[in-house]
Amino acid sequence: MPLAVLRLEGETWTNWLRNPEIDWLLKAASTPYDSLQKLCFDYRLGALPDNHSTLEVVARTVVEVFANSQVQGTTATSAKTRCV
């Protein structure tokens, strides 16, 4: 089943994210991390993109009603449905 995906790509993050302050904040946190990459893996965000910020929104289909379903008045008869 196809997914609807909105992907926004922004400014490169290497200039503002790779600095000693971020590194020390990650290492000094209550759960310390050696790198931003390890933090992303722990939160199951996957690998960091090459060098730019990315936001992806995925819209999954909640229900699909097939074309051979019928509606008569206020009654719907579904030939086949599949819930995700």
DSSP file (Angstrom, degrees, kcal/mol; ACC not computed):
  #  RESIDUE AA STRUCTURE BP1 BP2  ACC     N-H-->O    O-->H-N    N-H-->O    O-->H-N    TCO  KAPPA ALPHA  PHI   PSI    X-CA   Y-CA   Z-CA
    1    1 A M              0   0    0      0, 0.0    60,-0.1     0, 0.0     2,-0.0   0.000 360.0 360.0 360.0 128.6    0.0    0.0    0.0
    2    2 A P        -     0   0    0      0, 0.0     2,-0.4     0, 0.0    59,-0.2  -0.306 360.0-143.0 -68.5 150.3    1.5    3.4   -1.0
    3    3 A L        -     0   0    0     57,-0.1     2,-0.6     2,-0.0    57,-0.2  -0.874  10.0-128.9-112.0 146.1    2.4    5.9    1.7
    4    4 A A  E     -A   59   0A   0     55,-1.7    55,-3.0    -2,-0.4     2,-0.4  -0.854  33.0-173.8 -91.9 123.6    2.0    9.7    1.4
    5    5 A V  E     -A   58   0A   0     -2,-0.6     2,-0.5    53,-0.2    53,-0.2  -0.975  17.6-165.6-126.5 129.0    5.3   11.3    2.5
    6    6 A L  E     -A   57   0A   0     51,-2.7    51,-2.7    -2,-0.4     2,-0.5  -0.966  14.5-173.6-109.2 123.3    6.1   14.9    2.9
    7    7 A R  E     -A   56   0A   0     -2,-0.5     2,-0.5    49,-0.2    49,-0.2  -0.974   6.2-171.7-123.8 123.9    9.9   15.6    3.1
    8    8 A L  E     -A   55   0A   0     47,-2.9    47,-2.5    -2,-0.5     2,-0.4  -0.955   4.5-164.9-114.3 129.3   11.4   19.0    3.9
    9    9 A E  E     +A   54   0A   0     -2,-0.5    45,-0.2    45,-0.2     2,-0.1  -0.940  15.7 172.0-115.2 137.0   15.1   19.6    3.6
   10   10 A G  E     -     0   0A   0     43,-3.1     3,-0.1    -2,-0.4    -1,-0.0  -0.284  35.9 -29.0-123.4-154.6   16.7   22.6    5.2
   11   11 A E  E    S-     0   0A   0     41,-0.2    42,-2.1     1,-0.1    -1,-0.3  -0.130  71.7 -89.1 -62.3 154.1   20.0   24.3    5.9
   12   12 A T  E     -A   52   0A   0     40,-0.2     3,-0.3     1,-0.1     4,-0.3  -0.469  32.3-157.5 -65.8 137.2   23.2   22.3    6.5
   13   13 A W  S  >>S+     0   0    0     38,-0.9     4,-2.2     1,-0.2     5,-0.5   0.515  73.1  88.9 -95.3  -5.8   23.4   21.4   10.2
   14   14 A T  H  >5S+     0   0    0     37,-0.7     4,-0.8     1,-0.2    -1,-0.2   0.825  86.4  52.6 -64.2 -30.4   27.2   20.9   10.3
   15   15 A N  H  45S+     0   0    0     -3,-0.3    -1,-0.2     1,-0.2    -2,-0.1   0.869 122.0  26.2 -74.1 -35.8   27.9   24.6   11.0
   16   16 A W  H  45S+     0   0    0     -4,-0.3    -2,-0.2    -3,-0.2    -1,-0.2   0.574 124.5  45.0-107.0  -9.8   25.6   24.9   14.1
   17   17 A L  H  <5S+     0   0    0     -4,-2.2     2,-1.5     1,-0.2    -3,-0.2   0.738  95.6  71.5-105.9 -27.6   25.4   21.4   15.4
   18   18 A R  S  <<S+     0   0    0     -4,-0.8    -1,-0.2    -5,-0.5    -4,-0.0  -0.645  72.3 115.5 -91.9  83.2   29.0   20.3   15.4
   19   19 A N  S >> S-     0   0    0     -2,-1.5     4,-1.7    -3,-0.1     3,-0.5  -0.974  76.7-107.1-144.3 160.9   30.5   22.3   18.1
   20   20 A P  H 3> S+     0   0    0      0, 0.0     4,-2.5     0, 0.0     5,-0.2   0.801 113.4  62.4 -59.9 -30.6   32.0   21.5   21.5
   21   21 A E  H 3> S+     0   0    0      2,-0.2     4,-2.2     1,-0.2     5,-0.2   0.928 105.3  45.5 -63.0 -44.5   29.0   22.8   23.4
   22   22 A I  H <> S+     0   0    0     -3,-0.5     4,-2.4     2,-0.2     5,-0.2   0.922 112.2  52.5 -63.0 -44.5   26.7   20.2   21.9
   23   23 A D  H  X S+     0   0    0     -4,-1.7     4,-2.0     1,-0.2    -2,-0.2   0.920 111.7  45.1 -58.1 -45.2   29.3   17.4   22.5
   24   24 A W  H  X S+     0   0    0     -4,-2.5     4,-1.9     2,-0.2    -1,-0.2   0.865 110.5  53.8 -70.1 -35.6   29.7   18.4   26.2
   25   25 A L  H  X S+     0   0    0     -4,-2.2     4,-0.6    -5,-0.2    -1,-0.2   0.908 110.5  47.4 -63.7 -40.7   25.9   18.7   26.7
   26   26 A L  H >< S+     0   0    0     -4,-2.4     7,-1.7     1,-0.2     3,-0.6   0.902 114.4  46.1 -65.6 -40.9   25.5   15.1   25.3
   27   27 A K  H 3< S+     0   0    0     -4,-2.0    -1,-0.2     5,-0.3    -2,-0.2   0.773 114.1  48.5 -73.5 -25.9   28.2   13.7   27.5
   28   28 A A  H 3< S+     0   0    0     -4,-1.9    -1,-0.2    -5,-0.2    -2,-0.2   0.446  86.3 114.0 -94.4  -0.7   27.0   15.5   30.6
   29   29 A A  S << S-     0   0    0     -3,-0.6    -3,-0.0    -4,-0.6    -4,-0.0  -0.199  85.4-105.2 -67.3 162.2   23.3   14.4   30.3
   30   30 A S  S    S+     0   0    0      1,-0.3    -1,-0.1     2,-0.0    -4,-0.0   0.860 125.0  36.7 -59.0 -35.1   21.7   12.1   32.8
   31   31 A T  S    S-     0   0    0     -5,-0.0    -1,-0.3     2,-0.0    -2,-0.2  -0.922 101.2-144.3-111.2 102.0   22.1    9.4   30.1
   32   32 A P        -     0   0    0      0, 0.0     2,-0.4     0, 0.0    -5,-0.3  -0.340  14.9-165.0 -72.8 146.7   25.4   10.3   28.5
   33   33 A Y        -     0   0    0     -7,-1.7    -4,-0.1   -10,-0.2     3,-0.1  -0.981  20.1-148.1-128.5 141.7   26.0    9.9   24.8
   34   34 A D  S    S+     0   0    0     -2,-0.4     2,-0.3     1,-0.2    -7,-0.1   0.769  82.7   3.0 -77.1 -26.0   29.3   10.0   22.9
   35   35 A S     >  -     0   0    0     -9,-0.1     4,-1.5     1,-0.1    -1,-0.2  -0.976  69.8-110.0-154.6 164.0   27.7   11.5   19.8
   36   36 A L  H  > S+     0   0    0     -2,-0.3     4,-2.3     1,-0.2     5,-0.2   0.831 116.9  60.9 -65.3 -32.7   24.6   12.8   18.3
   37   37 A Q  H  > S+     0   0    0      1,-0.2     4,-2.1     2,-0.2    -1,-0.2   0.909 103.5  48.5 -61.6 -43.1   24.5    9.7   16.1
   38   38 A K  H  > S+     0   0    0      2,-0.2     4,-2.1     1,-0.2    -1,-0.2   0.863 109.3  53.3 -67.0 -35.4   24.3    7.4   19.1
   39   39 A L  H  X S+     0   0    0     -4,-1.5     4,-1.6     2,-0.2    -1,-0.2   0.922 108.7  49.9 -62.6 -44.1   21.5    9.5   20.6
   40   40 A C  H  <>S+     0   0    0     -4,-2.3     5,-3.1     1,-0.2     6,-0.5   0.896 110.1  50.2 -62.2 -40.9   19.5    9.2   17.3
   41   41 A F  H ><5S+     0   0    0     -4,-2.1     3,-1.4     3,-0.2    -1,-0.2   0.895 107.2  54.0 -65.9 -39.3   20.0    5.4   17.3
   42   42 A D  H 3<5S+     0   0    0     -4,-2.1    -1,-0.2     1,-0.3    -2,-0.2   0.853 111.9  44.5 -63.4 -33.8   18.8    5.1   20.9
   43   43 A Y  T 3<5S-     0   0    0     -4,-1.6    -1,-0.3    -5,-0.1    -2,-0.2   0.257 116.1-117.8 -93.1  12.0   15.6    6.9   20.0
   44   44 A R  T < 5S+     0   0    0     -3,-1.4    -3,-0.2    -5,-0.1    -2,-0.1   0.854  73.5 133.5  55.4  41.6   15.2    4.9   16.8
   45   45 A L      < -     0   0    0     -5,-3.1    -4,-0.2     1,-0.3    -1,-0.1   0.491  58.4-135.3 -94.7  -6.2   15.5    7.9   14.5
   46   46 A G        -     0   0    0     -6,-0.5    -1,-0.3    -5,-0.1     2,-0.1  -0.301  46.6 -22.2  82.2-169.5   18.0    6.1   12.3
   47   47 A A  S    S-     0   0    0      1,-0.1     3,-0.1    -3,-0.1   -10,-0.0  -0.410  70.7-104.9 -76.2 150.1   21.2    7.6   10.9
   48   48 A L        -     0   0    0     -2,-0.1    -1,-0.1     1,-0.1     5,-0.1  -0.477  41.3-106.7 -69.0 143.5   21.7   11.3   10.5
   49   49 A P        -     0   0    0      0, 0.0    -1,-0.1     0, 0.0     5,-0.0  -0.236  42.5 -91.3 -65.4 165.7   21.5   12.6    7.0
   50   50 A D  S    S-     0   0    0      1,-0.2    -2,-0.1    -3,-0.1     3,-0.0   0.914  92.4 -39.5 -47.0 -65.7   24.7   13.6    5.3
   51   51 A N  S    S+     0   0    0      1,-0.0   -38,-0.9   -38,-0.0   -37,-0.7   0.233 112.7  81.1-154.3  19.1   24.9   17.2    6.2
   52   52 A H  E    S-A   12   0A   0    -40,-0.3   -40,-0.2   -39,-0.1     2,-0.2  -0.950  74.7-107.9-133.1 153.9   21.4   18.8    6.0
   53   53 A S  E     -     0   0A   0    -42,-2.1   -43,-3.1    -2,-0.3     2,-0.4  -0.568  38.1-172.5 -78.7 140.9   18.4   19.0    8.3
   54   54 A T  E     -A    9   0A   0     -2,-0.2     2,-0.4   -45,-0.2   -45,-0.2  -0.997  15.9-168.1-138.4 138.1   15.4   16.9    7.2
   55   55 A L  E     -A    8   0A   0    -47,-2.5   -47,-2.9    -2,-0.4     2,-0.4  -0.993  11.3-172.4-125.2 123.4   11.8   16.5    8.4
   56   56 A E  E     -A    7   0A   0     -2,-0.4     2,-0.5   -49,-0.2   -49,-0.2  -0.964   6.9-169.6-119.0 132.6    9.7   13.7    7.1
   57   57 A V  E     -A    6   0A   0    -51,-2.7   -51,-2.7    -2,-0.4     2,-0.5  -0.986   7.9-163.6-119.5 122.8    6.0   13.3    7.8
   58   58 A V  E     -A    5   0A   0     -2,-0.5     2,-0.7   -53,-0.2   -53,-0.2  -0.930   2.9-161.6-111.9 124.9    4.5    9.9    6.7
   59   59 A A  E     -A    4   0A   0    -55,-3.0   -55,-1.7    -2,-0.5     2,-0.2  -0.916  11.5-160.0-106.9 112.5    0.7    9.6    6.4
   60   60 A R        -     0   0    0     -2,-0.7     2,-0.4   -57,-0.2   -57,-0.1  -0.600  26.5-104.2 -89.6 152.8   -0.5    6.0    6.5
   61   61 A T        -     0   0    0    -59,-0.2    23,-0.1    -2,-0.2     3,-0.1  -0.629  27.3-164.0 -75.1 127.1   -3.9    4.9    5.2
   62   62 A V  S    S-     0   0    0     -2,-0.4    22,-1.7     1,-0.3     2,-0.3   0.912  70.7  -3.6 -79.9 -45.2   -6.2    4.2    8.1
   63   63 A V  E     -B   83   0B   0     20,-0.2     2,-0.4    21,-0.1    -1,-0.3  -0.993  60.6-151.9-147.7 149.4   -8.8    2.2    6.2
   64   64 A E  E     -B   82   0B   0     18,-1.2    18,-1.1    -2,-0.3     2,-0.5  -0.992   6.1-164.1-126.9 127.2   -9.3    1.3    2.6
   65   65 A V  E     -B   81   0B   0     -2,-0.4    16,-0.2    16,-0.2     2,-0.0  -0.950  23.2-128.4-111.8 125.9  -12.7    0.6    1.1
   66   66 A F    >   -     0   0    0     14,-1.3     3,-1.6    -2,-0.5    13,-0.2  -0.317  18.4-112.8 -78.2 157.9  -12.7   -1.2   -2.3
   67   67 A A  T 3  S+     0   0    0      1,-0.3    -1,-0.1    12,-0.1    -2,-0.0   0.734 110.0  63.8 -63.5 -27.3  -14.6    0.1   -5.3
   68   68 A N  T 3  S+     0   0    0     12,-0.1    -1,-0.3     2,-0.1     2,-0.2   0.326  77.0 112.3 -85.7  11.6  -17.1   -2.8   -5.5
   69   69 A S    <   -     0   0    0     -3,-1.6     2,-0.4    11,-0.1     9,-0.2  -0.517  59.9-140.8 -75.3 152.6  -18.6   -1.7   -2.1
   70   70 A Q  E     -C   77   0C   0      7,-2.7     7,-3.4    -2,-0.2     2,-0.4  -0.911  15.9-162.7-124.0 146.3  -22.2   -0.4   -2.3
   71   71 A V  E     +C   76   0C   0     -2,-0.4     2,-0.5     5,-0.2     5,-0.2  -0.992  11.3 176.2-124.7 122.5  -24.1    2.4   -0.6
   72   72 A Q  E >   -C   75   0C   0      3,-2.9     3,-1.8    -2,-0.4     2,-0.5  -0.945  65.1 -49.0-128.0 110.2  -27.9    2.4   -0.8
   73   73 A G  T 3  S-     0   0    0     -2,-0.5     0, 0.0     1,-0.3     0, 0.0  -0.546 123.3 -20.9  67.2-118.3  -29.6    5.2    1.2
   74   74 A T  T 3  S+     0   0    0     -2,-0.5     2,-0.5    -3,-0.1    -1,-0.3   0.213 120.4  92.3-106.8  13.2  -28.0    5.2    4.6
   75   75 A T  E <   -C   72   0C   0     -3,-1.8    -3,-2.9     2,-0.0     2,-0.5  -0.929  55.1-164.8-114.2 128.9  -26.7    1.6    4.5
   76   76 A A  E     -C   71   0C   0     -2,-0.5     2,-0.6    -5,-0.2    -5,-0.2  -0.928   2.7-162.5-111.7 134.5  -23.2    0.7    3.2
   77   77 A T  E     -C   70   0C   0     -7,-3.4    -7,-2.7    -2,-0.5     2,-0.5  -0.968  11.7-151.5-116.3 117.8  -22.2   -2.8    2.3
   78   78 A S        -     0   0    0     -2,-0.6     3,-0.2    -9,-0.2    -9,-0.1  -0.778  11.7-165.7 -94.9 126.6  -18.5   -3.4    2.1
   79   79 A A  S    S-     0   0    0     -2,-0.5     2,-0.3     1,-0.3    -1,-0.2   0.883  79.6 -14.0 -73.0 -39.1  -17.3   -6.0   -0.2
   80   80 A K        -     0   0    0    -14,-0.1   -14,-1.3     2,-0.0     2,-0.3  -0.894  65.8-179.0-164.4 130.7  -13.9   -6.0    1.4
   81   81 A T  E     -B   65   0B   0     -2,-0.3     2,-0.4    -3,-0.2   -16,-0.2  -0.948   8.5-161.2-131.3 156.2  -12.1   -3.7    3.8
   82   82 A R  E     -B   64   0B   0    -18,-1.1   -18,-1.2    -2,-0.3     2,-0.3  -0.975   7.3-153.7-139.1 123.1   -8.7   -3.8    5.4
   83   83 A C  E      B   63   0B   0     -2,-0.4   -20,-0.2   -20,-0.2   -21,-0.1  -0.753 360.0 360.0 -95.3 143.4   -7.6   -1.9    8.5
   84   84 A V              0   0    0    -22,-1.7   -21,-0.1    -2,-0.3    -1,-0.1   0.374 360.0 360.0-102.3 360.0   -4.0   -0.9    9.0
